[in-house]
Amino acid sequence: MRMFISYSRDDARWAKRFEKRLKPLTGDGGVHLWRDDRIPVGADWRAEIDRGLAEADAGLLLVSPNFLASDFILRKELPYLIERHRRGTLRLFCVLLKDCLFEATPLAALQCAHPHDAPLADLDDDACQTAMMAIARKIRAASQDRTSAGALPVDVKALPSSIDPLVGRDSELDDLDAVLADDVIRIATLEAWGGVGKSALVEGWLNRLVGEDYRGLSRVYGYSFYRQGLEGGASSDEFFEKAFDFFGEPKPRPIPADARGRRLAQRVLDARTLLILDGLEPLQAPEGGKLLDPAMRALLVALANARPGPGLCLITTRLQVPMLQKRVGATVQRFKLGRLTESDGVALLRKRGADGHEKDLRWAVGEAKGHALTLKLVGTFVKRRLKGDIRRAAEVDLLRPDPDGVPRAARVLDAYARVLRDRLAGDVVRLLGLFDQPASADCVDALRDAPVIPGLTDQLVDALDGDWQEALTELRELGLLLDDADGALDAHPLVRAHAAARLEREVPEAWRMGHLRLYEHLTETAAHRPDTKEGLLPLYQAVVHGCRAGRVQEACDAVYYERIRRGGEAYSVKKLGLFGLDLTALAAFFEAPFTRPHGSLTAADQAWLLSQAGYTLRALGRLEESEAPMRAGLAMGEAQEAWKAAATRAGNLSELNV
């Protein structure tokens, strides 16, 4: 076990004391200790620390006021170690040397390796020696335990992540503990509107489980459907592909969607598994919440009808899942996540830096209606722009009642936009509005290249790397930017949607030129006709940006038809089976998926796209949805007297109805 010791230089003597007690575990004892004083003279110290962090599978945190005063520890070492700990790839031992405000940091989510109300520096010598040896024995046990978090199969890197510790939600955490321990409950749904705190609750619960070695679970897998960034064409294809890889299932030959769902359900059920499906609503109908994806339907039906046993599937969504209603009270538990309580809302405001009399803070919680994301944004805004005085939130209309129906979160985001308008950080936020998924590094670099796109990248093109990183750090601290495991820029879906709406409304030419820059970058850097799914992904993304840039006909002819489908060969679907991704591209060509193609397309292409949408929906098992575009494509073919195409479409429609 390779252990990274994180400490302040002012506490070096404590690091040496622990190293002395852990000495018997080094060498043949199986523990390798890493401290920064081992960096060779003349070496690149930052690179050496990065290497030590990357190679570690355990961490020892020596926490004190000095520790919390170190910007490098708080911004570099700690977020990295905690995130790996949360994902189960690293074991953390948190040791409180001296009393400090650790509860105001992400450390609050960790369980200390000794009682937190007894800092080591406050103990007499004998008691301190005893406590340190107890910690050393815990480290020894972890190094010998093959079922520790480092060996447990865990993959939750696709789930949203924040460095902010969870505030409140104690009863909700207890509810999740209860359903995990209940061998009858197979599915739990966590329902709430965006920004209420579903993902934060799940992350806080995972942190609790990590501190208890996942309570005997055999494996943990999490996936977020928001990361697909699909508008009108979401599917579960990528989820099943990655889940089968995680569970060690051989990649199956193309099989019906329902068989795929049942197959994964069996793998979930054959061991004590926690499966987390975050943001399920892209697979649901906007009205009513009907689950549209047949493979996902089959998976949930199989889990809901399973016999009692260990394991749980946890779903977060903005909509109820009607197909599970009949099993609620039996194998399904449904939770409606409410607003934060008044006291928890006040605690969140204080944690984000707002201050004032209790009644004023409670007023702010009431005005925000206990909405977690709004309170986070308000707290940070008050701290940074209003000198921490919550009373001034009323002066700037930050939480003014909304007779016009504008959500309060949007009002706070408007305030941030005004403050950041002429700053580098403001350009970064506007840039995020071009994406409905995490923005990859190469796409961000393309937007930062000259020439400037007025109203979008004014501050970005000539920005120094140091200034760029400083802007990203500021946005993370403001809560406007999330950490992403793949190094991309990501934000809460509400933040992205708000940035997109403002950019398109206020600077429409910048909106168009930004999408055009991305379209040209992706089409130029991708292989002309890639042979693999990975090679085709940039072209699928290019189709979306091209349509938003107004290049609808070109994106249809030169990218989708010529390079993705390879003309009549239909390579993407017939050779690779990428029906879900094809549906994404098809949705971009519709003003209203999948009933009204974009008016700038030729009549023949409109008819063809309607038919392709119907065919693809049918292939994905979404039979009821596929009939309308099939009929419309057939009618257009008849009107155009394209009899061969019309005959084919009529045949497909007949097979669908049968």
N, C-alpha and C positions, 0 to 999 in steps of 0.2 A: 504494500500500500504506500503510495507516494503522497506525503502530507505537506501541504503548503502552509507555512506559519505566517499569518497576517498580523502585523503589530506596528505600533508607532516606534520610531527610533528612540523616543524618550522612555519607552518601556522595554528597552533591549534586555535589561537584566531579568525581566520576567520570562522573556523568550529563552534566555540561557538556562534559567531554572527549570523550565519545562523540558528543554532539550536534554538536560542532565538526567531527569527522571525517565525520559523515554529512551535513553541510550541503550538499555538492554534489549529493546525491540528492534534496533537497527541491525543491519547486516543480515544474519540468518534469521533474525526475528521477523523479517518480512516488512519492516517499516523503513521508508526512506524519507528523511526530513529535508525540507528545502527552506532556507532563509536567505534574505537578500544580502547578508554579509558574506555569502559564499561566492558572490559574483566576482570573477577574476578582474584584476586591475586592467584597465584599458578596454574592457568588453563593453558592448552596447547594453547598458543596464536595463533600459526599457524592453529591449528584445529578450533579455534573459528573464525578466519578470514575466513577460507574456508566455515564454516557454514554460516557466515553472507553473504558471496557472493552467496552461493547456494540458500539461502532463499529469497534473495532480488528480487523484481520485479521493482525496480527503483534505479538509482544511481545518486549521486551528485558529480561531479568532480570539485575540487577546484584547478585550474591549475595555476602554477607559476614556476619560475626557480627551486625552491625547489622541487616541484612536479615532474618535469622532471629529476631531479638529483637523484631521488630515484630508485635504481635498482629493489627493491621489487614491487613498483608501476608499473614500465614499463614492467617488465617481468611476474608478477603474476596478479595483480589486473586489470590493464588496458586491456590486451588482452582478459581476461575472460569477462569483462563487455562489451567491444565493440563487441565481438562475439555474446553474448546473445542479445545485442541491435540490431545487424544486423539480427538475426533470429526472432526478434519481440517478444522475451520473457521477455524483460526488457527495460524500458524507461530510457534514459540518459539525464541529464541536465549538460551541460558543461559550467562552469563559469570561466572566465579569471580574475584571481586576479591581476597578474602583467604581463607585456609584457615579452614574452619568445618565443622560437622557436617551438611553438606548431605545426606550419605548416610543420615541418620536422618529425612529428610523426603521428601515426594513427588518432590522434585527428583532423587532417586536414579534414577528411571526415565527421566530426560532425558539426552540426549547433549549434553555441553557444546560450546559453539561454539569452544573451544580446549582444549588438554590440561588436565584437571582437577588434575593434579599440578604445575601451574605457574601458581598464582594471579598475576594481573597485578601486585599490589602487591609480590610477591617478585622481580619481574624488574628488571633495570637499565633505565635510561631508553630506550636504543635497542631492547632486546628488547621492552619494553612497547609502544613505538610500532609496532613491526613486528606484534606480536600484535593490537593494536587495529585496524590497517589490514586485517589478514587477516579479522577479524570483519566489518569494514565492507564488504569485498568480498563476503563470503557473503550479507550482507543485500542488497547490490545485485543479486547473482545471483538471489536469491529473488524480489525485486521484479519481475524481468524474466522469470521462469520461469512460463509459463502452466500448467505441469503440477505446480506446487508444491501442498502439502497444502491450501492455501486454495481452489484451483480444482478439486481432485479431488473427484468426487462421493462423499461419505462421509456415511452416516447410521447412527450406532450409539447414538443417544441413548436407545433403548429397552433397551439392555443395562444390567445392574447396574453401578454405579459406586462406587468407594471412593477416598478420598484417601490411603489407605495404600499405600506402594510394595510391590511383590511381593517376598517373601523367598524366596530359594532357587529351586528348580525350573529350574535351568540346563539340565539334560539334557532336560527336557520342552520348554523353549523351543526348544532346538536341534532336537528332533523336529518341532515345528510348522514351524520354518524349512525343514526338509528336505521335508516334504510340500508346502509351498507352492511350493518350487522344482521338485518332481517333476511333470512334465507328464502322467504316467500316472495318478497318484492324483487322483480327483475328489471323494471324500468322506472325511473323517476324523471318527471319533467319539471323544469324550472322555468316558469313563464313570467315575462315582464316586458314592458316597452323598453326600447333602446335607451341606454344610459342609466338605467335604474341600478345596475350593479350585478348582473347575472355572472358575467365572466370574472369580475373581481371576487365574487363569493366563491366560485369554483377554484380560483387561484389560491384564495385564503385557505380553503378546505384542503387543497393538495399540500400546501405548506404544513398544515396540521398533520396530515397523514405521513409526510416525509419525516417529521420529527418523531413519529412512532413506528418507523420502519414499515409503513404502509399496512400495518395491522394484519400481516399474514397474507396479503394479496400475492398472487403469483405473477401478475403482469398488469401494467397500466398503459392504456393507449388513448390519446386524445387527438381530435381533428376539428378544425374550424372551417365551416363552409363559407364564411365571409372571405377567406383568403383566396377563393376562386375568382372573386370579382365578377361574377356572371350576372348580367342583367337580362332576364327573360329566357336564359338558356342553361340554368344550373342543372347539374346532374351529379350523381354519386360516383361516377367512373373513377376519378382520381382517388377518392376516399377508399374505395374497395381495392384498388391497385396497391396503395400504400399499406392498407390494413393487412392484406394477404402477405405482403413482404414482412411486416412486423411479426405476424403470428407464425411465420415460417411455413406458410402454405405455398406449395408449388404454384407458379403462375398458371391459372387454368386456361384451357382452350376456350374460345368464345362459347359461353353457355347462356341460357335464358336468364333474364334479370332475376326472376324469383328464385331460381336455383342458386345464383350467386349470393343472394341474401341469406338463404337457408344454410349455405355452406359456411359463411362467416359466423352465423349464429352458433353453429355447432362448435366452432373453434373458441368462441367467447365462453360457451357453457362448459367446455371440457376441463376448465381450470378456474381457480378463483380470480376472476378478471374484473377490472374496472374499465369500462369503455365510456369515453366522454365525447359527445357529439355537440359541439358548440355552434350556435347560430344556425339552427336547422331551417329557418324560414325561407332561405332561397330555394329550398326544395318543396315549399308549400304554396298553395294558392293564396294570393293576397286577401281574398274574401273567403272567410270560413276556415282557412288553415288546412284544407285537404292536402294530404301528402301526395305529391305528383309522381315521385320517383318510384318505380315498381321494385327495384332492388332494395331500396331502403324500406319500403312497405313490407317486403318479405322478411327482411332482417328483424324488424320490430314485431311483426306478427309472431315469428318463431320465438323470440325472446319472451313476449308477453304470454305465450301459451306453454312455456317450458315448465317442467316440474320444479318443485322447491329445490333449492341448492344455492351454493355460494355464487357471488358475482353480481354485478350491477351495471346497467347502462344508464348514464346520466345525460339528459338532453336539456339544452338551453334553447329557448325560442321566444319570439315575441308573440307567437300565436299558439293557441291550443292545438293538439293533435287529435282530431275527432275520432280517428280509427282506433285510438287506445281507450276511448271513454268507457267501453263495455267492460274493460278489465280494471278500471279504477276501483280501489278497495279490495282487489284480489292480488294480482301480480304487478299492478301499476300504481304508483303514488304520484299525485299531481300537487305541485307547490306553486302558488301564485306569489311571486316575490313582491312585497309591498315597498312603499317608500321607507326611507330611513326614519327611525323614531326621532323625536325632537332632540333628545339627549345625544343620540348618536350623530345627528346632523350637526349639533353644536361642536361635538368632539372633532368631527371631520373639518369643520371650518377652522377650528383652533390649530389642528395639525397642519393645515395648509397655510397658516400664517395670519389668519384674521383674528382680531382681538376686539374686546369691548365688553360692555355690561352683558350679563346673561340674557336679559330681556331683549336686547338688540340682536344678539346672535340668534335667539329663538325666533324673533321676527323674520330674520333672513331665511331661516330654515322653513318657516311657514310660507313665505313668499315663493321660495324655490320648490315648494310642495314636496320637500324631502327627496328631491331628485339627485342622486349621488353625483352624476357627472356635472350637473349645474353647480352643486355646492363645491366640488373640487375646483372648478374654474373660477367661481366667485372668490373662494378663499385665497387662491393665489393672486388673482387680480387685485384684491383689496390689500394684500401684503405688499405687492410690488408697485402699485400705482396710487394707492390711497393711504399709504403709511400705516397699514394694518388696522385702520379704524373702520369697523363694519358699518358705522352710522353713515359714512360717506357713500355707501352703496346706493342709498336712496337719492343722494344729491345728483348722481350721474345716471339715474334711471336704470341702474344695473338690474334691478328686480322689479321694475314697474309692472303693475298688472297689465295684461295684454287683451284689451277688448278686440284687437285685430286678429287674435288667435295665434300670434307668433310665440313659439315655445320659449320659455325663459332661457334654456341652454343656447338657443340661437341668438338671443339678445346679448348674452355674455360673449359669445363668439364674435358678434358684431363689434363689441367694445374692444376685444383683442385685435380685430382687424384694423380698427381705427388707430390704435396705439402702435401697431407694427407696420403701418402702411408704407412708410418710407425707409424701412430698415431691412437688413438682410434676412432676418428671421421672418419678416412678413412675406418676402418673396418665396421662402421655403414653404410656408403654409399655402400660398396661392398655387405653387407647383403641385402640391398634393391633390389639389382639385382636379388635376388632369387624369387621376388614376382612380379606379374602383377596386384596386388591390394594392398590396405593398409595391412601392416603386423601386425597381431594381437599380443597382448601382450604375449599370451601363446606360439606362434610360435617363437617370438623373444627370450623368456626365454629359449626355447629348444635349440636354436642356441648358446646361451651364456653359456650353461652347458658344463662341461668337458665331454669328452676330447676335446682339441683344434682341429679345422679343419685348418690345415696349409694353409696359404694364404687367409684365410677368417676370422677366429675368433681369431687370435693370441693375439689381445689386449683385446678381449671382455670377455674371460672366467674369468680372475682374476680381472676385473675392479670393483672398488668400486662404490657404488650407486651414490656417489657425483660426481665422475669422469664421470660416465655414463650420468648423467643429464647435466653436463657441456658440454659434447660432443654434446648432442642433442640441447642444447641452441646455441652452436656455429654453428651447421649446419642450424638451423632455421635462424640465423642472416645472414649466407652466402646465404640463399635462396635455399639450397639444400634439405631442409626438410620442410614439411608443417604441420600445426596444423591439427589434426584430432579429430572430435567431439567424437569418440568412444575410444580415448586413444591409437589408433594404430599408427604405424609409416607410414607416407605417403609422397610421393614426386610427383613432376610433372611427367607425363608419359614420357617425354623426358629424365628426369634425371634417372628414373628407367630403361628405355630401354638402355641408355648409360652404366649404371653400369652393367647391365646384359651382354651386348656385350663384355665389357672389361673382366669381370670375366670369361666368357666362353672361350674367346680367349686366355687370358694370363695365367689363372690358371684353366684349364679344370677339373683337379681332385678335386679342391676345389668346383667348380660348381657342380660336380656330388655328392660329399659328402654332400654338403649343402642341396641339394634337397633330398638326401637319409635320412638325419637327420630329415627333415620336414616330409617326408613320414612315417618314423617309428614313430615319435611323434604323428601324426594325427591318424594313424591306431591303435596305442596302447591306446590312450586316448578316442577315440570315442566308443560309444556302439557298440556291434558286429553287430546287425541289428536294427538300430534305427527305431522308428515308425513314426517320424515326419520329416518335411522338415528341421527344425533347427538341429535335430540330424544327418541328412544325410550330411549337409553342410561340416563338416570336412572330410568326406569320399570322397566327390566330389573333394575337394581341394587336398586330398592325391593322388588321381588318377593322377592329373597333375604333382605333384612333383615326384611321382613314375616313371612316363614315362620319365621325364627329368633326373632322376637318372639312367636310363637304366633298370629299373625293369618293362618293358612294359608287358611281359607275366604275371608276378605275379600280377601287378596292375589290369590287365584284369580279371584274374581268381579269385583271392582271395578277391579283393575289389569290383570291378564293378559288376561282375556277381554274386558272392556269397553274398556280404553284401548290395549292393545298390539295385540290381534287385531281390535278393533272388531267383536266378536261374530262372527256367521257370515261376515263379510267376510274374515276371516283376513288382515287388511291386512299385518301384519308379514312374512308369508311369501309371500303371493301377489302383493303389490305391490312389496315391497322385497327379497324373497329372503333374509331374515335368519334362515335356518334354524339357524345356529350359535348366535346369541344366544337364539333361542327354546328351543333345547335347554338352555341355561343356566337359563332360567326354569323349564322343566319339571323339571329335576333338583331344584330347591328344593322341589317338591311331593312328593318321594319320600323315604321313610325309607331305602330302598335302591334307588338308581337302577339300572335302570328296571323293577323287579319289584314293589316294594311301595309304593303311594302312602301318603301320610300318613293315619293312621287317623281324624283329625278331619274329613276331607272327606266330603261326602255320597257315597253309593254310586254315584250317577249320575256325579258329577264324577271319582271314582276311575276308572271305566270310560272316561270321555272322555279323561282325562289319559294313561292307558295307551295308548289308540289314537293320541293325538297324539304321544306319545313314539315309538311304532313308526313312524308316518308320517314324522316328522322325521328319525329315524335312517335310514330308507330314502332320504329325499331327499338326505341327506348321503353316501349310498353305503355306510353301515354296515349292510349287508343282514343279516348273520348276527345282529347284535345286535337288529335290529328285529323279528324273528319272535316272541320271547317276549312283549313287551308287546302286540303285535298279537293274539296268541292269548288273552292274559289279558283284554284289552278286549272281544274277541268273546264270550268265555265269560260275562263279567259282563253284557253286553248281553242275551244269551240268558236268563240267570237273572232279569234284571229285566223280561223280555218287552218290551224296547225294540226291536221287530223292525226298524224302519226303520234305526236306528243299527247294529243287528247285521248287517243285510244289507250296508250300506256297508262295515263292517269286514271282513266275510267276503270281499267283492270285493277290498278292498285286500290282504288276506292271500293270496288266490289269485294276484293279480298279482305279489306278492313271490315266491311259490314258483315261479311260471313263470320 
